[in-house]
Amino acid sequence: MNVFKAVLAAALITLISLSAAFAVPAHAESPRYAYADLDSAVYICREKSAESALFIIPQTYCVEILSEEDGWYRVKYAEDNGAYRAVYGYCRKSGLVAVKEPLENLYLNLTLKVIYKAEGAGNLFPPLEIELTAAYYGAYTLGDSVLSYVYCGEKFGYITQTVESYPLNELPTPTVADVPEKPETNNAMLITAIVITLIAAVAIIAIYISSRKKPV
C-alpha cells in the first residue's frame, strides 16, 4: 500500500507540474528592431515631443528598440563606427514596423562632402577651401526647405546639401509566425490547467484521508 501511495503521489506531482506549465502561456519574444516603412516620414526626436525632432529615419532602415513608453519607442540609431556616432532618442510607433531581426543593412551608411570656404584677399590670394566628410543621418523638413542632419567635425548639425535618393533594403514578407496567438487558445489552456489542478487536489485529499484511517 505504501508503494502504491508513493507512486500515486509522484503521478500527482507530475500532474501539478503540467498544470503549472499550461497555466503560464509562453510569451513571444519582444521585437528588438523597427524599420521605417516605405512612404513614411518618422522622425527621431530628442524627447517625446514632435518639437524636438532631429531627422527622418531613412525609409527601409532600422532603429534598435530600447524600450516602449506611451506610444513612443526609445531607440538607438547608428553605431560608433567610422564617420558615424550612435544617436539616442524617441520615435512614434506609427510608421515603424517592428521586427525581431534587423534588415540586411541596419542603418543607412552614406557620407557627404562638405566644403568650407574662407574669405580670400581679393584677386591676389584665393579663398581657403577645406573639405570635410559628413555622415548623413536623415532629412529634416523646414517649411518648403529640406535640410540634412549630419555628423561632421565631431559635431551634429544641419546642412543645405540634400540626398535625393539612396539604396533601399529589401523588406521582409509577413510569415505565419508573425501572427499573434488567438485568445481562444490561451483560454483553453487555462481551463485545462484548472481541471488538472482540481483532479490532483481531490486525489491528494483522498490519499490523506485513507492514510488517517485506523487499522481494523
Secondary structure by P-SEA (a helix, b strand, c coil): caaaaaaaaaaaaaaaaaaaaaacccccccccbbbbcccbbbbbccccccccccccccccbbbbbccccccccccccccccccbbbbbbccccccbbbbcccccccccbbbbbbbbbcccccccccbbbbbbbbbbcbbbbcccbbbbbbbcccccccccccccbbbbccccccccccccccaaaaaaaaaaaaaaaaaaaaaaaaaaaaaacccc
